[in-house]
Amino acid sequence: MLTRMSLPALLAMLLAIALAGCDGQRTEDPPSVPDGPIEIIEDPAEATDEALESDEARQESAEESSTDEDQPDPEVSEPPSPDTLSASEDDVEEVGTGILDVLAAILGFAGRLLFILILPLGIAAALLGMPGAVLVFISTLVFAAFQGWQVPAWWVLLILLVLTLLGESSEYLLSFAGVKRSGATNTTGVWTMIGGLAGAIFGGIISPILAGIGALAGPIGSIALSIVPPVALGVIGGFLGGYLYELRRGRSTDEAITAGIGALLGRLAGSFTKALVVAVMVAIILISTWGTLF
């Protein structure tokens, strides 16, 4: 075959082979080596796993540190702050103030109720020959003191004082007037008052028992048997006081009876007059203190 090829064709083929070898060497240059240390690139999947593991470790350590910080030291107790102490003291003061207010309200109600009950008792005491006007006036003074001397007004208290003196003096004047008209002495009038007071006190002691018996007949029976005994025994006691003293003086039975009846009538007139004066006092007190009492 070589013998058949001409020399020019053989030279052309060799030239083409040489040129092709040069081009291959130029295109396949070896990679350049960078200056400095060579970094070793690891597997991306492994790097990601390691990064996740490091993040989880950091989160766990942060959670442990926060838990340790949140839990207080059991051995060391912090003292209460001043704000907490002041708040607790304020609560105690509020509770104490509330209790005192309730007690004051209860005592105020009880005082008003007692004052209201004393007013009719003063009238009953005047009927029985006792100083009912003085009782009503003193109770009104005590009530006014608790009201700061505002209720009732000072001029009302002045009127009550005048009526008290008038009621008590009228009883004694009428009693001694009856004694004189019957021919008895002033001492007879004194014993009439002593006997009437003793009878009224004894009637007041037994009236609750009689009122309980009268309750079997209803409210009217109970009220009647609680009022009648003190009044009746007061009248009987007054008569017996004057009568017995006149007998002791040496007077006859008829004279003693006349003197005793006269002293008793004078005593009753004085008691009823004083009771009427006390009733007027009670009306004035209720009008002037109605808004406070009710």
C-alpha positions as YAML, in Angstrom:
chain: A
units: angstrom
residues:
- id: 1
  name: MET
  ca: [0.00, 0.00, 0.00]
- id: 2
  name: LEU
  ca: [2.84, 2.37, 0.83]
- id: 3
  name: THR
  ca: [4.31, 1.69, -2.52]
- id: 4
  name: ARG
  ca: [1.11, 2.70, -4.26]
- id: 5
  name: MET
  ca: [0.79, 6.05, -2.37]
- id: 6
  name: SER
  ca: [2.60, 8.91, -3.83]
- id: 7
  name: LEU
  ca: [5.10, 10.84, -1.89]
- id: 8
  name: PRO
  ca: [3.05, 14.06, -1.71]
- id: 9
  name: ALA
  ca: [0.05, 12.26, -0.23]
- id: 10
  name: LEU
  ca: [2.24, 10.61, 2.39]
- id: 11
  name: LEU
  ca: [3.65, 13.97, 3.43]
- id: 12
  name: ALA
  ca: [0.20, 15.51, 3.69]
- id: 13
  name: MET
  ca: [-1.01, 12.71, 5.95]
- id: 14
  name: LEU
  ca: [1.97, 13.05, 8.32]
- id: 15
  name: LEU
  ca: [1.44, 16.82, 8.52]
- id: 16
  name: ALA
  ca: [-2.20, 16.36, 9.46]
- id: 17
  name: ILE
  ca: [-1.28, 13.86, 12.21]
- id: 18
  name: ALA
  ca: [1.32, 16.30, 13.63]
- id: 19
  name: LEU
  ca: [-1.14, 19.19, 13.66]
- id: 20
  name: ALA
  ca: [-3.78, 17.14, 15.41]
- id: 21
  name: GLY
  ca: [-1.33, 16.20, 18.18]
- id: 22
  name: CYS
  ca: [-0.44, 19.81, 18.83]
- id: 23
  name: ASP
  ca: [-4.09, 20.81, 19.14]
- id: 24
  name: GLY
  ca: [-4.81, 18.10, 21.73]
- id: 25
  name: GLN
  ca: [-1.96, 19.18, 23.88]
- id: 26
  name: ARG
  ca: [-3.20, 22.75, 23.92]
- id: 27
  name: THR
  ca: [-6.77, 21.87, 24.83]
- id: 28
  name: GLU
  ca: [-5.92, 19.45, 27.65]
- id: 29
  name: ASP
  ca: [-3.80, 21.69, 29.82]
- id: 30
  name: PRO
  ca: [-3.37, 20.39, 33.35]
- id: 31
  name: PRO
  ca: [-5.39, 22.22, 36.08]
- id: 32
  name: SER
  ca: [-3.65, 25.01, 37.78]
- id: 33
  name: VAL
  ca: [-2.76, 24.56, 41.42]
- id: 34
  name: PRO
  ca: [-3.85, 27.57, 43.61]
- id: 35
  name: ASP
  ca: [-1.48, 29.20, 45.95]
- id: 36
  name: GLY
  ca: [-1.89, 28.74, 49.73]
- id: 37
  name: PRO
  ca: [-3.42, 25.90, 51.77]
- id: 38
  name: ILE
  ca: [-5.74, 23.57, 50.01]
- id: 39
  name: GLU
  ca: [-9.31, 23.40, 51.37]
- id: 40
  name: ILE
  ca: [-10.81, 20.01, 51.59]
- id: 41
  name: ILE
  ca: [-14.50, 20.15, 50.64]
- id: 42
  name: GLU
  ca: [-16.45, 17.66, 52.62]
- id: 43
  name: ASP
  ca: [-19.71, 16.05, 51.78]
- id: 44
  name: PRO
  ca: [-22.57, 18.66, 51.93]
- id: 45
  name: ALA
  ca: [-25.00, 16.19, 53.55]
- id: 46
  name: GLU
  ca: [-22.56, 15.46, 56.35]
- id: 47
  name: ALA
  ca: [-21.95, 19.19, 56.90]
- id: 48
  name: THR
  ca: [-25.70, 19.83, 57.15]
- id: 49
  name: ASP
  ca: [-26.14, 17.06, 59.72]
- id: 50
  name: GLU
  ca: [-23.33, 18.40, 61.84]
- id: 51
  name: ALA
  ca: [-24.79, 21.95, 61.69]
- id: 52
  name: LEU
  ca: [-28.20, 20.65, 62.81]
- id: 53
  name: GLU
  ca: [-26.62, 18.71, 65.65]
- id: 54
  name: SER
  ca: [-24.72, 21.80, 66.83]
- id: 55
  name: ASP
  ca: [-27.92, 23.91, 66.70]
- id: 56
  name: GLU
  ca: [-29.82, 21.34, 68.77]
- id: 57
  name: ALA
  ca: [-26.99, 21.23, 71.30]
- id: 58
  name: ARG
  ca: [-27.05, 25.04, 71.62]
- id: 59
  name: GLN
  ca: [-30.87, 25.04, 72.10]
- id: 60
  name: GLU
  ca: [-30.67, 22.37, 74.82]
- id: 61
  name: SER
  ca: [-27.95, 24.27, 76.66]
- id: 62
  name: ALA
  ca: [-30.01, 27.51, 76.43]
- id: 63
  name: GLU
  ca: [-33.11, 25.74, 77.80]
- id: 64
  name: GLU
  ca: [-31.13, 24.26, 80.68]
- id: 65
  name: SER
  ca: [-29.65, 27.65, 81.56]
- id: 66
  name: SER
  ca: [-33.09, 29.35, 81.45]
- id: 67
  name: THR
  ca: [-34.59, 26.61, 83.64]
- id: 68
  name: ASP
  ca: [-31.80, 27.03, 86.15]
- id: 69
  name: GLU
  ca: [-32.35, 30.77, 86.20]
- id: 70
  name: ASP
  ca: [-36.14, 30.45, 86.62]
- id: 71
  name: GLN
  ca: [-35.97, 28.07, 89.58]
- id: 72
  name: PRO
  ca: [-35.30, 29.97, 92.82]
- id: 73
  name: ASP
  ca: [-32.70, 28.82, 95.20]
- id: 74
  name: PRO
  ca: [-34.54, 26.81, 97.88]
- id: 75
  name: GLU
  ca: [-31.99, 27.65, 100.52]
- id: 76
  name: VAL
  ca: [-32.15, 31.44, 100.06]
- id: 77
  name: SER
  ca: [-35.58, 33.11, 100.64]
- id: 78
  name: GLU
  ca: [-36.00, 36.66, 99.45]
- id: 79
  name: PRO
  ca: [-37.45, 39.09, 102.04]
- id: 80
  name: PRO
  ca: [-40.84, 40.67, 101.19]
- id: 81
  name: SER
  ca: [-40.63, 44.00, 99.47]
- id: 82
  name: PRO
  ca: [-41.84, 47.21, 101.20]
- id: 83
  name: ASP
  ca: [-44.67, 47.49, 98.69]
- id: 84
  name: THR
  ca: [-45.96, 44.04, 99.66]
- id: 85
  name: LEU
  ca: [-45.78, 44.89, 103.38]
- id: 86
  name: SER
  ca: [-47.62, 48.18, 102.88]
- id: 87
  name: ALA
  ca: [-50.31, 46.45, 100.81]
- id: 88
  name: SER
  ca: [-50.88, 43.82, 103.52]
- id: 89
  name: GLU
  ca: [-51.05, 46.51, 106.21]
- id: 90
  name: ASP
  ca: [-53.60, 48.43, 104.15]
- id: 91
  name: ASP
  ca: [-55.74, 45.28, 103.85]
- id: 92
  name: VAL
  ca: [-55.63, 44.76, 107.62]
- id: 93
  name: GLU
  ca: [-56.60, 48.38, 108.22]
- id: 94
  name: GLU
  ca: [-59.51, 48.10, 105.77]
- id: 95
  name: VAL
  ca: [-60.80, 44.97, 107.51]
- id: 96
  name: GLY
  ca: [-60.49, 46.62, 110.94]
- id: 97
  name: THR
  ca: [-62.27, 49.74, 109.70]
- id: 98
  name: GLY
  ca: [-65.08, 47.62, 108.28]
- id: 99
  name: ILE
  ca: [-65.56, 45.79, 111.59]
- id: 100
  name: LEU
  ca: [-65.61, 49.07, 113.51]
- id: 101
  name: ASP
  ca: [-68.17, 50.50, 111.11]
- id: 102
  name: VAL
  ca: [-70.43, 47.47, 111.60]
- id: 103
  name: LEU
  ca: [-70.12, 47.71, 115.39]
- id: 104
  name: ALA
  ca: [-70.83, 51.44, 115.30]
- id: 105
  name: ALA
  ca: [-73.94, 50.82, 113.19]
- id: 106
  name: ILE
  ca: [-75.17, 48.12, 115.60]
- id: 107
  name: LEU
  ca: [-74.54, 50.27, 118.68]
- id: 108
  name: GLY
  ca: [-76.20, 53.26, 117.02]
- id: 109
  name: PHE
  ca: [-79.30, 51.23, 116.23]
- id: 110
  name: ALA
  ca: [-79.42, 49.81, 119.77]
- id: 111
  name: GLY
  ca: [-79.06, 53.30, 121.24]
- id: 112
  name: ARG
  ca: [-81.88, 54.73, 119.14]
- id: 113
  name: LEU
  ca: [-84.11, 51.78, 120.02]
- id: 114
  name: LEU
  ca: [-83.40, 52.21, 123.75]
- id: 115
  name: PHE
  ca: [-84.11, 55.94, 123.54]
- id: 116
  name: ILE
  ca: [-87.45, 55.28, 121.80]
- id: 117
  name: LEU
  ca: [-88.43, 52.76, 124.50]
- id: 118
  name: ILE
  ca: [-87.57, 55.17, 127.32]
- id: 119
  name: LEU
  ca: [-90.06, 57.78, 126.12]
- id: 120
  name: PRO
  ca: [-93.27, 55.81, 126.90]
- id: 121
  name: LEU
  ca: [-91.63, 54.46, 130.05]
- id: 122
  name: GLY
  ca: [-91.23, 58.06, 131.21]
- id: 123
  name: ILE
  ca: [-94.97, 58.62, 130.85]
- id: 124
  name: ALA
  ca: [-95.72, 55.42, 132.76]
- id: 125
  name: ALA
  ca: [-93.26, 56.40, 135.48]
- id: 126
  name: ALA
  ca: [-94.96, 59.77, 135.86]
- id: 127
  name: LEU
  ca: [-98.34, 58.06, 136.34]
- id: 128
  name: LEU
  ca: [-96.83, 55.89, 139.03]
- id: 129
  name: GLY
  ca: [-95.48, 58.87, 140.93]
- id: 130
  name: MET
  ca: [-91.88, 58.37, 139.83]
- id: 131
  name: PRO
  ca: [-89.72, 61.11, 138.25]
- id: 132
  name: GLY
  ca: [-90.65, 60.28, 134.65]
- id: 133
  name: ALA
  ca: [-89.96, 63.83, 133.43]
- id: 134
  name: VAL
  ca: [-86.40, 63.66, 134.76]
- id: 135
  name: LEU
  ca: [-85.89, 60.27, 133.09]
- id: 136
  name: VAL
  ca: [-87.04, 61.58, 129.70]
- id: 137
  name: PHE
  ca: [-84.95, 64.75, 129.93]
- id: 138
  name: ILE
  ca: [-81.73, 62.92, 130.92]
- id: 139
  name: SER
  ca: [-82.17, 60.36, 128.13]
- id: 140
  name: THR
  ca: [-82.66, 63.24, 125.66]
- id: 141
  name: LEU
  ca: [-79.45, 64.88, 126.87]
- id: 142
  name: VAL
  ca: [-77.52, 61.64, 126.34]
- id: 143
  name: PHE
  ca: [-79.00, 61.25, 122.85]
- id: 144
  name: ALA
  ca: [-78.08, 64.85, 121.96]
- id: 145
  name: ALA
  ca: [-74.52, 64.30, 123.19]
- id: 146
  name: PHE
  ca: [-74.10, 61.30, 120.86]
- id: 147
  name: GLN
  ca: [-75.47, 63.44, 118.02]
- id: 148
  name: GLY
  ca: [-72.88, 66.15, 118.59]
- id: 149
  name: TRP
  ca: [-75.44, 68.46, 120.26]
- id: 150
  name: GLN
  ca: [-77.04, 68.99, 116.87]
- id: 151
  name: VAL
  ca: [-80.26, 66.94, 117.34]
- id: 152
  name: PRO
  ca: [-82.35, 68.14, 119.04]
- id: 153
  name: ALA
  ca: [-81.40, 71.81, 118.90]
- id: 154
  name: TRP
  ca: [-80.26, 73.70, 121.99]
- id: 155
  name: TRP
  ca: [-83.52, 75.66, 122.25]
- id: 156
  name: VAL
  ca: [-85.48, 72.38, 122.25]
- id: 157
  name: LEU
  ca: [-83.37, 71.16, 125.17]
- id: 158
  name: LEU
  ca: [-84.10, 74.44, 126.98]
- id: 159
  name: ILE
  ca: [-87.86, 73.96, 126.50]
- id: 160
  name: LEU
  ca: [-87.59, 70.38, 127.78]
- id: 161
  name: LEU
  ca: [-85.74, 71.57, 130.88]
- id: 162
  name: VAL
  ca: [-88.51, 74.07, 131.68]
- id: 163
  name: LEU
  ca: [-91.19, 71.39, 131.18]
- id: 164
  name: THR
  ca: [-89.28, 68.97, 133.41]
- id: 165
  name: LEU
  ca: [-89.18, 71.47, 136.26]
- id: 166
  name: LEU
  ca: [-92.85, 72.31, 135.71]
- id: 167
  name: GLY
  ca: [-93.96, 68.65, 135.70]
- id: 168
  name: GLU
  ca: [-92.06, 67.62, 138.82]
- id: 169
  name: SER
  ca: [-93.06, 70.73, 140.79]
- id: 170
  name: SER
  ca: [-96.73, 70.46, 139.78]
- id: 171
  name: GLU
  ca: [-96.88, 66.94, 141.20]
- id: 172
  name: TYR
  ca: [-95.63, 68.03, 144.59]
- id: 173
  name: LEU
  ca: [-97.76, 71.18, 144.68]
- id: 174
  name: LEU
  ca: [-100.98, 69.32, 143.86]
- id: 175
  name: SER
  ca: [-100.16, 66.51, 146.29]
- id: 176
  name: PHE
  ca: [-99.61, 68.86, 149.20]
- id: 177
  name: ALA
  ca: [-102.68, 70.86, 148.24]
- id: 178
  name: GLY
  ca: [-104.82, 67.72, 148.58]
- id: 179
  name: VAL
  ca: [-103.17, 66.91, 151.90]
- id: 180
  name: LYS
  ca: [-103.93, 70.38, 153.31]
- id: 181
  name: ARG
  ca: [-107.56, 70.28, 152.20]
- id: 182
  name: SER
  ca: [-108.08, 66.98, 154.03]
- id: 183
  name: GLY
  ca: [-106.65, 68.36, 157.25]
- id: 184
  name: ALA
  ca: [-103.50, 66.22, 157.11]
- id: 185
  name: THR
  ca: [-99.93, 67.38, 157.54]
- id: 186
  name: ASN
  ca: [-97.09, 67.65, 155.06]
- id: 187
  name: THR
  ca: [-95.58, 64.51, 156.58]
- id: 188
  name: THR
  ca: [-98.75, 62.66, 155.66]
- id: 189
  name: GLY
  ca: [-98.20, 63.71, 152.06]
- id: 190
  name: VAL
  ca: [-94.63, 62.40, 152.18]
- id: 191
  name: TRP
  ca: [-95.80, 59.03, 153.48]
- id: 192
  name: THR
  ca: [-98.48, 58.98, 150.81]
- id: 193
  name: MET
  ca: [-95.77, 59.35, 148.14]
- id: 194
  name: ILE
  ca: [-93.61, 56.68, 149.79]
- id: 195
  name: GLY
  ca: [-96.54, 54.24, 149.97]
- id: 196
  name: GLY
  ca: [-97.53, 54.95, 146.36]
- id: 197
  name: LEU
  ca: [-93.96, 54.42, 145.12]
- id: 198
  name: ALA
  ca: [-93.62, 51.15, 147.04]
- id: 199
  name: GLY
  ca: [-96.92, 49.86, 145.65]
- id: 200
  name: ALA
  ca: [-95.97, 50.83, 142.09]
- id: 201
  name: ILE
  ca: [-92.59, 49.07, 142.37]
- id: 202
  name: PHE
  ca: [-94.21, 45.91, 143.72]
- id: 203
  name: GLY
  ca: [-96.80, 46.04, 140.93]
- id: 204
  name: GLY
  ca: [-94.04, 46.42, 138.36]
- id: 205
  name: ILE
  ca: [-92.32, 43.31, 139.75]
- id: 206
  name: ILE
  ca: [-95.38, 41.09, 139.51]
- id: 207
  name: SER
  ca: [-96.74, 42.61, 136.26]
- id: 208
  name: PRO
  ca: [-94.66, 40.32, 133.95]
- id: 209
  name: ILE
  ca: [-96.15, 37.25, 135.65]
- id: 210
  name: LEU
  ca: [-99.65, 38.64, 135.38]
- id: 211
  name: ALA
  ca: [-99.01, 39.69, 131.78]
- id: 212
  name: GLY
  ca: [-98.05, 36.10, 130.95]
- id: 213
  name: ILE
  ca: [-101.33, 34.91, 132.47]
- id: 214
  name: GLY
  ca: [-103.24, 37.60, 130.59]
- id: 215
  name: ALA
  ca: [-101.63, 36.47, 127.32]
- id: 216
  name: LEU
  ca: [-103.90, 33.42, 127.48]
- id: 217
  name: ALA
  ca: [-106.78, 35.80, 126.77]
- id: 218
  name: GLY
  ca: [-104.96, 37.54, 123.92]
- id: 219
  name: PRO
  ca: [-102.84, 40.68, 123.45]
- id: 220
  name: ILE
  ca: [-105.37, 42.95, 125.19]
- id: 221
  name: GLY
  ca: [-105.28, 40.84, 128.34]
- id: 222
  name: SER
  ca: [-101.51, 40.84, 128.38]
- id: 223
  name: ILE
  ca: [-101.29, 44.62, 128.01]
- id: 224
  name: ALA
  ca: [-103.98, 45.23, 130.62]
- id: 225
  name: LEU
  ca: [-102.37, 42.98, 133.22]
- id: 226
  name: SER
  ca: [-98.98, 44.60, 132.63]
- id: 227
  name: ILE
  ca: [-100.28, 48.15, 133.18]
- id: 228
  name: VAL
  ca: [-103.04, 47.79, 135.77]
- id: 229
  name: PRO
  ca: [-100.97, 46.23, 138.64]
- id: 230
  name: PRO
  ca: [-98.43, 49.07, 139.00]
- id: 231
  name: VAL
  ca: [-101.14, 51.74, 138.79]
- id: 232
  name: ALA
  ca: [-103.58, 49.99, 141.13]
- id: 233
  name: LEU
  ca: [-100.97, 49.06, 143.70]
- id: 234
  name: GLY
  ca: [-99.54, 52.58, 143.51]
- id: 235
  name: VAL
  ca: [-102.95, 54.03, 144.41]
- id: 236
  name: ILE
  ca: [-103.47, 51.50, 147.20]
- id: 237
  name: GLY
  ca: [-99.96, 52.04, 148.55]
- id: 238
  name: GLY
  ca: [-100.43, 55.82, 148.58]
- id: 239
  name: PHE
  ca: [-103.66, 55.58, 150.50]
- id: 240
  name: LEU
  ca: [-102.20, 53.12, 153.02]
- id: 241
  name: GLY
  ca: [-99.16, 55.34, 153.56]
- id: 242
  name: GLY
  ca: [-101.26, 58.39, 154.48]
- id: 243
  name: TYR
  ca: [-103.84, 56.42, 156.43]
- id: 244
  name: LEU
  ca: [-101.34, 54.53, 158.60]
- id: 245
  name: TYR
  ca: [-99.37, 57.68, 159.37]
- id: 246
  name: GLU
  ca: [-102.54, 59.49, 160.52]
- id: 247
  name: LEU
  ca: [-103.45, 56.58, 162.75]
- id: 248
  name: ARG
  ca: [-99.99, 56.71, 164.24]
- id: 249
  name: ARG
  ca: [-100.50, 60.39, 165.02]
- id: 250
  name: GLY
  ca: [-103.41, 59.40, 167.21]
- id: 251
  name: ARG
  ca: [-106.26, 60.42, 164.97]
- id: 252
  name: SER
  ca: [-109.44, 58.39, 164.71]
- id: 253
  name: THR
  ca: [-110.12, 55.91, 162.01]
- id: 254
  name: ASP
  ca: [-112.54, 58.20, 160.17]
- id: 255
  name: GLU
  ca: [-110.13, 61.12, 160.34]
- id: 256
  name: ALA
  ca: [-107.28, 58.90, 159.15]
- id: 257
  name: ILE
  ca: [-109.37, 57.65, 156.22]
- id: 258
  name: THR
  ca: [-110.35, 61.20, 155.26]
- id: 259
  name: ALA
  ca: [-106.74, 62.37, 155.48]
- id: 260
  name: GLY
  ca: [-105.50, 59.37, 153.54]
- id: 261
  name: ILE
  ca: [-108.07, 59.85, 150.76]
- id: 262
  name: GLY
  ca: [-107.31, 63.55, 150.52]
- id: 263
  name: ALA
  ca: [-103.57, 62.92, 150.31]
- id: 264
  name: LEU
  ca: [-104.13, 60.20, 147.72]
- id: 265
  name: LEU
  ca: [-106.36, 62.38, 145.53]
- id: 266
  name: GLY
  ca: [-103.80, 65.18, 145.63]
- id: 267
  name: ARG
  ca: [-101.10, 62.69, 144.74]
- id: 268
  name: LEU
  ca: [-103.09, 61.33, 141.80]
- id: 269
  name: ALA
  ca: [-103.84, 64.81, 140.55]
- id: 270
  name: GLY
  ca: [-100.15, 65.65, 140.65]
- id: 271
  name: SER
  ca: [-99.18, 62.38, 138.94]
- id: 272
  name: PHE
  ca: [-101.67, 62.81, 136.11]
- id: 273
  name: THR
  ca: [-100.61, 66.40, 135.60]
- id: 274
  name: LYS
  ca: [-96.96, 65.39, 135.44]
- id: 275
  name: ALA
  ca: [-97.77, 62.53, 133.04]
- id: 276
  name: LEU
  ca: [-99.51, 65.03, 130.76]
- id: 277
  name: VAL
  ca: [-96.44, 67.29, 130.85]
- id: 278
  name: VAL
  ca: [-94.18, 64.33, 130.05]
- id: 279
  name: ALA
  ca: [-96.44, 63.38, 127.12]
- id: 280
  name: VAL
  ca: [-95.97, 66.91, 125.74]
- id: 281
  name: MET
  ca: [-92.20, 66.51, 126.18]
- id: 282
  name: VAL
  ca: [-92.26, 63.21, 124.28]
- id: 283
  name: ALA
  ca: [-94.21, 64.81, 121.42]
- id: 284
  name: ILE
  ca: [-91.66, 67.65, 121.16]
- id: 285
  name: ILE
  ca: [-88.77, 65.17, 121.21]
- id: 286
  name: LEU
  ca: [-90.26, 62.98, 118.48]
- id: 287
  name: ILE
  ca: [-90.98, 65.98, 116.23]
- id: 288
  name: SER
  ca: [-87.46, 67.40, 116.64]
- id: 289
  name: THR
  ca: [-85.63, 64.07, 116.23]
- id: 290
  name: TRP
  ca: [-87.86, 62.20, 113.77]
- id: 291
  name: GLY
  ca: [-85.40, 62.33, 110.87]
- id: 292
  name: THR
  ca: [-82.57, 61.00, 113.03]
- id: 293
  name: LEU
  ca: [-84.54, 58.29, 114.83]
- id: 294
  name: PHE
  ca: [-86.32, 56.95, 111.77]
...
